[in-house]
Amino acid sequence: MKRWLVLLFGCLACVAQAAEPLPKADADARMQWFKDAKFGVFIHWGIYAVDGIDESWSFFNGYISHDDYLRQLQGFTANRYEPQQWAKLIKQSGARYAVLTTKHHDGVALWDAKQGITTKKDTPARRDLVGPFVDALRKQDLKVGLYYSLIDWSYPDYDGFLRDKKRYEVKDDPRRWARFVDFYQGQLKELSQRYDPDLYWFDGDWEHSAEEWQADKVRAMLLARNPDTILNSRLTGRGDYATPEQGVPIVKPADQYWELCLTMNDSWGYQPNDRAYKTPNQLIRVLADTISLGGNLLLDIGPRADGTIPEEQVAVLKEMGRWTSKHAEAIYGSEAGIPKDHYYGPSALSKDKTLLYLFLDGKPNGPVLVKGLKNKVHRSWVVGNGTKLKSTVLGKAYWSQVPGLLYIDVPEAVLDPQVTVIALLLDGPVDLYREEIKAIESN
């Protein structure tokens, strides 16, 4: 008995130690690959692709019965699923990581989980769909992200079921809730031990408190297995980065690390009737905006039930790849740009802040303008093209500290069909004039 108590308290001490926040320098080093990546691909794949309906929410909101929703299990074949081709396309897109839905709120696991509904035992696919994709990503030198919903509206021991109907209240049946907690944490252990992902993308935390989810324990458990793994914020705030959704931030988010997740059309999963696709130009501009604010873009695709990716989505990813390949130096490893009151558009900076990148949206009607730049510009050129550009400073009085207006001539012949990027080599780290301009009293 005494030995058992010693072991118990030792294990608890290990968990408590693992849950302690890392020193800032260590945390920054752990997050560096994510900060540098800038672009990732989200993949919503599940039985909801069979009928092309909303993932999980379609039965939760009463648009279809739960029984009818689960009948889609029989149509989920994955018979044309080629994970190696998925990974090659993601690599070609310029993304540096991908996140796959291993289980959405409907409770259908895409791997051969020990409990619950799985593609291995409950669909014609009859196999683990996660493992081959993880292997394919790593062969392409891409980081592996696994989405996991804490919610499971199909599991009998989960309290939630439909929007207007719950199975039970946790306070009335804590033992039943404890069984569910053991179940979901067991699934996370499986994902951790089998696939050891670089990133966990949680969802669904809004239905319960951190204490009910045992969020601190979950974080400690996953980091004990791999101290370098990253968790998103949807573990009741126990994660490493924020996840704004669908709306491009207007102002820079307060969190040091963040990622915008965005659909190509209006749906996360495959819905053939949803033709509201954003154009490559619109999505590239969104990517430029997120880079300018120091964040990442996680762009979603929704494969069909057979495992093929819709042609519209393939085309978008390929054009994203053309643009990111051409402008790689202004994307990967860059820092947030200068405020938009200095330049009317997105921008980025090199790590040492001596290179200023300007994202030029559309065709300018005249020279590109940068205001309040105190630095001298040694050289300016078109990224991915190399064409040197003429720049001129106007309105700079020799006796004033106020910088002049920097004008850069950009010939139409060098414009990219989507978004052009201009590089400015500065005489030192970027230095901006941010003072109030007052009346001249002596010159």
C-alpha positions as CSV (number, residue, x, y, z in Angstrom):
1,M,0.0,0.0,0.0
2,K,2.8,2.4,0.9
3,R,4.6,1.7,-2.3
4,W,1.4,2.3,-4.3
5,L,0.9,5.7,-2.7
6,V,4.5,6.7,-3.5
7,L,4.0,5.8,-7.1
8,L,0.6,7.6,-7.2
9,F,2.0,10.8,-5.8
10,G,5.1,10.5,-8.1
11,C,2.8,10.3,-11.1
12,L,0.8,13.3,-10.0
13,A,3.9,15.3,-9.5
14,C,5.0,14.5,-13.0
15,V,1.7,15.6,-14.4
16,A,1.8,18.8,-12.4
17,Q,5.3,19.5,-13.6
18,A,4.4,18.9,-17.2
19,A,1.5,21.3,-16.9
20,E,3.7,24.2,-15.8
21,P,4.2,26.8,-18.4
22,L,7.6,26.8,-20.2
23,P,9.9,29.8,-19.9
24,K,9.2,32.3,-22.6
25,A,12.5,31.5,-24.5
26,D,11.6,27.8,-24.6
27,A,8.0,28.5,-25.6
28,D,9.1,30.7,-28.4
29,A,11.6,28.1,-29.7
30,R,8.8,25.5,-29.6
31,M,6.5,27.7,-31.6
32,Q,9.0,28.9,-34.1
33,W,8.1,26.4,-36.9
34,F,4.5,27.4,-36.6
35,K,5.2,31.1,-36.6
36,D,7.4,30.7,-39.7
37,A,5.0,28.4,-41.6
38,K,2.4,31.1,-42.5
39,F,0.2,28.7,-44.5
40,G,-1.5,25.4,-43.7
41,V,-4.2,23.3,-45.2
42,F,-7.3,22.2,-43.2
43,I,-9.0,19.0,-44.3
44,H,-12.6,18.3,-43.2
45,W,-13.3,14.7,-44.2
46,G,-16.0,12.4,-42.8
47,I,-19.3,10.6,-43.5
48,Y,-21.0,14.0,-44.0
49,A,-19.4,14.0,-47.5
50,V,-21.6,11.1,-48.6
51,D,-24.8,13.3,-48.8
52,G,-22.9,16.5,-48.9
53,I,-24.4,18.0,-45.8
54,D,-23.2,20.0,-42.8
55,E,-20.8,18.0,-40.7
56,S,-22.5,17.0,-37.3
57,W,-24.5,20.2,-37.1
58,S,-27.1,18.9,-39.6
59,F,-28.5,16.4,-37.1
60,F,-27.7,18.5,-34.0
61,N,-29.8,21.3,-35.4
62,G,-32.6,19.0,-36.4
63,Y,-32.3,19.3,-40.2
64,I,-31.9,15.5,-40.4
65,S,-32.4,12.8,-37.8
66,H,-29.4,11.3,-36.0
67,D,-30.3,7.8,-37.5
68,D,-30.5,9.2,-41.0
69,Y,-27.2,11.0,-40.5
70,L,-25.5,7.8,-39.4
71,R,-26.8,6.0,-42.5
72,Q,-24.1,7.8,-44.4
73,L,-21.6,5.4,-42.8
74,Q,-22.6,2.9,-45.4
75,G,-21.7,5.2,-48.3
76,F,-18.3,6.3,-46.9
77,T,-16.0,4.1,-49.1
78,A,-12.7,6.1,-49.4
79,N,-12.1,3.8,-52.4
80,R,-10.2,6.4,-54.3
81,Y,-8.3,7.8,-51.3
82,E,-4.6,8.5,-52.2
83,P,-2.9,10.0,-49.2
84,Q,0.4,10.4,-51.1
85,Q,-1.3,12.5,-53.7
86,W,-3.0,14.6,-51.0
87,A,0.3,15.3,-49.4
88,K,2.0,16.1,-52.8
89,L,-0.8,18.6,-53.6
90,I,-0.5,20.2,-50.1
91,K,3.3,20.5,-50.6
92,Q,2.7,22.0,-54.1
93,S,0.3,24.6,-52.6
94,G,3.1,26.1,-50.5
95,A,1.5,25.0,-47.2
96,R,4.0,23.9,-44.5
97,Y,1.6,21.9,-42.4
98,A,-1.8,20.2,-42.7
99,V,-4.6,19.4,-40.2
100,L,-6.9,16.5,-40.7
101,T,-10.2,15.9,-38.9
102,T,-9.7,12.6,-37.0
103,K,-13.1,12.9,-35.4
104,H,-15.7,15.6,-35.6
105,H,-18.6,16.3,-33.2
106,D,-20.5,13.3,-34.8
107,G,-18.1,10.9,-33.1
108,V,-17.0,9.1,-36.2
109,A,-13.2,8.3,-35.9
110,L,-11.2,8.1,-39.0
111,W,-8.8,5.7,-37.4
112,D,-9.4,2.2,-35.9
113,A,-10.1,3.5,-32.4
114,K,-10.6,1.0,-29.7
115,Q,-14.1,2.4,-28.8
116,G,-16.8,4.4,-30.5
117,I,-17.8,4.6,-34.2
118,T,-14.9,4.1,-36.6
119,T,-14.2,4.0,-40.3
120,K,-12.5,0.7,-39.7
121,K,-15.4,-1.3,-38.4
122,D,-18.5,0.8,-39.3
123,T,-17.9,1.9,-43.0
124,P,-17.0,0.2,-46.3
125,A,-13.6,1.9,-46.0
126,R,-12.6,-0.8,-43.5
127,R,-9.3,0.8,-42.6
128,D,-7.4,3.4,-40.7
129,L,-7.4,6.6,-42.8
130,V,-5.3,8.7,-40.5
131,G,-2.0,6.7,-40.4
132,P,-1.3,6.7,-44.2
133,F,-1.9,10.4,-44.4
134,V,0.4,11.1,-41.5
135,D,3.1,9.0,-43.1
136,A,2.6,10.8,-46.5
137,L,2.9,14.2,-44.9
138,R,6.1,13.3,-43.2
139,K,7.6,12.0,-46.4
140,Q,6.9,15.5,-47.9
141,D,8.6,17.1,-44.9
142,L,5.3,18.7,-43.8
143,K,4.2,19.1,-40.2
144,V,1.3,16.9,-39.0
145,G,-1.8,18.4,-37.4
146,L,-4.7,16.3,-36.1
147,Y,-8.1,17.9,-35.4
148,Y,-10.0,16.3,-32.6
149,S,-13.4,17.3,-31.3
150,L,-13.9,17.0,-27.5
151,I,-17.6,16.7,-28.2
152,D,-19.1,13.4,-29.2
153,W,-22.8,13.7,-29.8
154,S,-23.1,10.1,-30.8
155,Y,-21.4,8.5,-27.8
156,P,-24.0,7.2,-25.2
157,D,-22.1,8.5,-22.2
158,Y,-21.8,12.1,-23.6
159,D,-24.4,14.4,-22.1
160,G,-25.1,16.4,-25.2
161,F,-27.1,15.0,-28.1
162,L,-29.3,17.5,-29.9
163,R,-29.7,21.3,-29.6
164,D,-33.0,20.8,-27.8
165,K,-32.3,17.5,-26.1
166,K,-29.6,16.3,-23.7
167,R,-29.1,12.8,-22.5
168,Y,-28.5,13.9,-18.9
169,E,-27.0,16.6,-16.7
170,V,-23.4,16.1,-15.5
171,K,-24.3,17.2,-12.0
172,D,-27.0,14.5,-11.9
173,D,-24.8,11.7,-13.1
174,P,-21.1,12.4,-12.5
175,R,-20.2,8.7,-12.9
176,R,-21.6,8.7,-16.5
177,W,-19.6,11.8,-17.3
178,A,-16.5,10.3,-15.8
179,R,-16.9,7.3,-18.2
180,F,-17.0,9.7,-21.1
181,V,-13.9,11.6,-19.9
182,D,-12.1,8.3,-19.7
183,F,-13.3,7.5,-23.2
184,Y,-12.2,10.7,-24.9
185,Q,-8.9,10.9,-23.1
186,G,-8.3,7.3,-24.2
187,Q,-8.8,8.3,-27.8
188,L,-6.3,11.1,-27.4
189,K,-3.8,8.7,-25.9
190,E,-4.2,6.6,-29.0
191,L,-3.6,9.5,-31.4
192,S,-0.6,10.6,-29.3
193,Q,1.0,7.1,-29.2
194,R,0.2,6.1,-32.7
195,Y,0.8,9.3,-34.7
196,D,2.7,11.6,-32.4
197,P,1.4,14.8,-34.2
198,D,3.2,18.1,-34.3
199,L,0.0,19.9,-33.6
200,Y,-3.4,19.1,-32.0
201,W,-6.4,21.2,-33.2
202,F,-9.1,20.9,-30.6
203,D,-12.7,21.9,-31.1
204,G,-15.9,21.8,-29.1
205,D,-14.6,23.0,-25.8
206,W,-17.5,25.4,-25.3
207,E,-19.9,22.8,-24.1
208,H,-18.1,22.2,-20.8
209,S,-15.7,23.9,-18.3
210,A,-12.0,23.3,-18.1
211,E,-12.5,21.4,-14.9
212,E,-15.1,19.1,-16.5
213,W,-12.9,18.4,-19.5
214,Q,-9.9,18.0,-17.2
215,A,-8.1,20.3,-19.6
216,D,-4.9,20.8,-17.6
217,K,-4.5,17.0,-17.3
218,V,-5.0,16.6,-21.1
219,R,-2.4,19.2,-21.9
220,A,0.1,17.7,-19.4
221,M,-0.6,14.2,-20.8
222,L,0.1,15.2,-24.4
223,L,3.2,17.3,-23.6
224,A,4.6,14.5,-21.5
225,R,4.5,12.3,-24.6
226,N,6.0,15.0,-26.9
227,P,7.1,18.3,-25.2
228,D,7.4,19.9,-28.6
229,T,3.8,19.3,-29.7
230,I,1.6,22.4,-30.1
231,L,-2.0,22.8,-29.0
232,N,-4.5,25.3,-30.3
233,S,-6.6,27.5,-28.0
234,R,-9.8,25.4,-28.1
235,L,-8.9,23.4,-25.0
236,T,-10.6,26.0,-22.8
237,G,-7.6,28.4,-23.2
238,R,-5.0,25.8,-22.4
239,G,-3.5,26.0,-25.9
240,D,-0.6,27.8,-27.5
241,Y,-2.2,29.9,-30.2
242,A,-5.6,31.6,-31.0
243,T,-7.9,30.4,-33.7
244,P,-10.1,33.2,-35.3
245,E,-12.5,31.6,-37.7
246,Q,-13.9,32.7,-41.1
247,G,-13.4,36.4,-40.5
248,V,-10.1,38.1,-41.5
249,P,-8.9,40.1,-38.4
250,I,-9.3,43.8,-38.9
251,V,-6.7,44.6,-36.2
252,K,-3.8,42.5,-35.1
253,P,-5.0,39.9,-32.6
254,A,-3.7,40.3,-29.1
255,D,-2.2,36.8,-29.0
256,Q,1.4,36.4,-30.0
257,Y,0.6,33.4,-32.1
258,W,-2.6,33.0,-34.1
259,E,-4.1,31.2,-37.1
260,L,-7.1,32.1,-39.2
261,C,-9.1,29.1,-40.4
262,L,-11.1,29.7,-43.5
263,T,-13.2,27.8,-46.0
264,M,-12.7,28.0,-49.8
265,N,-16.5,28.3,-50.3
266,D,-19.1,28.5,-47.4
267,S,-18.7,24.9,-46.2
268,W,-16.1,23.0,-44.3
269,G,-16.9,19.6,-45.7
270,Y,-17.7,18.5,-49.2
271,Q,-21.0,20.0,-50.4
272,P,-21.5,19.9,-54.2
273,N,-24.3,22.4,-54.1
274,D,-22.1,25.1,-52.5
275,R,-20.6,26.9,-55.5
276,A,-19.7,30.1,-53.6
277,Y,-15.9,29.6,-54.1
278,K,-13.5,32.4,-53.3
279,T,-11.2,33.1,-56.2
280,P,-7.4,32.4,-55.9
281,N,-6.9,36.2,-56.0
282,Q,-9.3,36.7,-53.0
283,L,-7.6,33.9,-51.0
284,I,-4.1,35.1,-51.8
285,R,-5.1,38.6,-50.6
286,V,-6.4,37.0,-47.4
287,L,-3.0,35.2,-47.0
288,A,-1.2,38.5,-47.5
289,D,-3.4,40.1,-44.8
290,T,-2.7,37.4,-42.3
291,I,1.0,37.6,-43.0
292,S,0.9,41.3,-42.6
293,L,-0.7,40.9,-39.1
294,G,1.8,38.2,-38.1
295,G,-0.5,35.2,-38.3
296,N,-1.1,32.0,-40.3
297,L,-3.8,31.0,-42.7
298,L,-5.3,27.5,-42.4
299,L,-7.2,27.1,-45.7
300,D,-9.8,24.3,-45.7
301,I,-10.6,21.7,-48.3
302,G,-13.4,19.1,-48.2
303,P,-12.7,15.8,-50.0
304,R,-15.6,13.6,-51.4
305,A,-16.6,10.4,-49.6
306,D,-14.5,8.4,-52.1
307,G,-11.4,10.3,-51.1
308,T,-11.0,12.5,-54.2
309,I,-10.5,16.3,-53.8
310,P,-12.9,18.5,-55.9
311,E,-11.3,20.0,-59.0
312,E,-12.1,23.5,-57.9
313,Q,-10.2,23.0,-54.7
314,V,-7.2,21.5,-56.5
315,A,-7.1,24.4,-58.9
316,V,-7.1,26.9,-56.0
317,L,-4.3,25.1,-54.2
318,K,-2.2,24.9,-57.3
319,E,-2.5,28.7,-57.9
320,M,-1.7,29.3,-54.3
321,G,1.4,27.2,-54.9
322,R,2.5,29.2,-57.9
323,W,2.2,32.4,-55.9
324,T,3.8,31.2,-52.7
325,S,6.7,29.6,-54.6
326,K,7.4,32.9,-56.5
327,H,7.2,35.0,-53.3
328,A,8.6,32.6,-50.7
329,E,11.1,35.1,-49.3
330,A,8.3,37.5,-48.3
331,I,6.2,34.7,-46.8
332,Y,8.0,32.1,-44.8
333,G,9.8,33.2,-41.7
334,S,8.6,36.8,-42.1
335,E,7.4,39.1,-39.4
336,A,4.3,41.3,-39.2
337,G,4.6,44.4,-41.4
338,I,4.3,48.1,-40.8
339,P,1.0,49.8,-39.9
340,K,-1.3,50.6,-42.8
341,D,-1.1,54.4,-42.1
342,H,2.4,54.1,-43.5
343,Y,1.4,51.9,-46.5
344,Y,-2.0,51.4,-47.9
345,G,-1.9,47.6,-48.0
346,P,-0.4,44.5,-46.4
347,S,3.3,44.3,-45.7
348,A,5.9,42.1,-44.0
349,L,9.4,42.4,-42.6
350,S,12.4,40.1,-42.6
351,K,13.4,38.7,-39.2
352,D,16.1,41.4,-38.9
353,K,13.6,44.0,-40.1
354,T,16.0,45.3,-42.7
355,L,13.8,44.1,-45.6
356,L,10.4,45.6,-46.0
357,Y,8.0,43.7,-48.3
358,L,5.0,45.5,-49.8
359,F,2.1,43.4,-51.1
360,L,0.6,45.3,-54.0
361,D,-3.1,44.5,-54.5
362,G,-4.2,45.3,-58.1
363,K,-2.8,47.6,-60.6
364,P,-1.6,51.0,-59.3
365,N,-2.7,54.2,-60.9
366,G,0.6,55.8,-60.0
367,P,3.8,55.3,-58.0
368,V,3.4,53.2,-54.8
369,L,3.6,55.4,-51.7
370,V,5.3,54.7,-48.3
371,K,5.0,57.4,-45.6
372,G,7.0,58.1,-42.5
373,L,9.9,55.8,-43.3
374,K,13.0,57.3,-41.7
375,N,15.3,54.7,-43.3
376,K,17.3,55.2,-46.4
377,V,16.3,52.7,-49.1
378,H,19.4,51.1,-50.6
379,R,17.6,49.2,-53.3
380,S,14.1,48.2,-54.3
381,W,13.0,45.3,-56.6
382,V,10.1,43.0,-57.6
383,V,10.2,39.8,-55.6
384,G,10.3,36.7,-57.8
385,N,11.2,38.8,-60.8
386,G,14.3,40.7,-59.8
387,T,13.5,43.8,-61.7
388,K,15.0,46.9,-60.0
389,L,12.6,49.7,-59.3
390,K,13.1,53.4,-59.2
391,S,12.3,55.1,-55.9
392,T,12.1,58.8,-55.1
393,V,11.8,60.7,-51.9
394,L,9.8,64.0,-52.1
395,G,9.0,66.6,-49.5
396,K,12.0,66.0,-47.2
397,A,13.3,69.2,-45.7
398,Y,16.9,69.1,-44.7
399,W,16.1,70.8,-41.4
400,S,13.1,68.6,-40.4
401,Q,13.0,65.3,-38.7
402,V,9.8,64.4,-40.6
403,P,10.6,61.9,-43.4
404,G,9.6,62.7,-47.0
405,L,7.2,60.7,-49.1
406,L,8.8,57.6,-50.7
407,Y,7.4,56.9,-54.2
408,I,8.2,53.7,-56.0
409,D,7.6,53.3,-59.8
410,V,6.2,49.8,-60.6
411,P,5.9,49.1,-64.4
412,E,2.8,47.3,-65.5
413,A,5.0,44.6,-67.2
414,V,6.3,43.3,-63.8
415,L,2.9,42.9,-62.1
416,D,1.9,39.5,-60.9
417,P,-1.6,38.4,-62.1
418,Q,-2.7,38.0,-58.4
419,V,-0.6,40.1,-56.0
420,T,2.7,41.7,-56.7
421,V,5.4,41.9,-54.0
422,I,8.0,44.6,-53.8
423,A,11.1,44.4,-51.6
424,L,12.9,47.4,-50.1
425,L,16.4,46.9,-48.7
426,L,16.8,49.4,-45.8
427,D,19.9,50.9,-44.2
428,G,19.1,49.2,-40.9
429,P,16.1,47.8,-39.0
430,V,12.9,49.6,-40.1
431,D,12.4,52.9,-38.3
432,L,9.1,54.7,-38.6
433,Y,8.2,58.3,-37.8
434,R,5.2,58.1,-35.4
435,E,5.2,61.6,-33.9
436,E,2.5,64.2,-34.3
437,I,3.5,66.7,-37.0
438,K,3.2,70.3,-35.7
439,A,3.4,73.8,-37.1
440,I,6.8,75.0,-38.3
441,E,8.1,77.8,-36.0
442,S,11.5,78.2,-37.5
443,N,13.3,77.2,-40.7
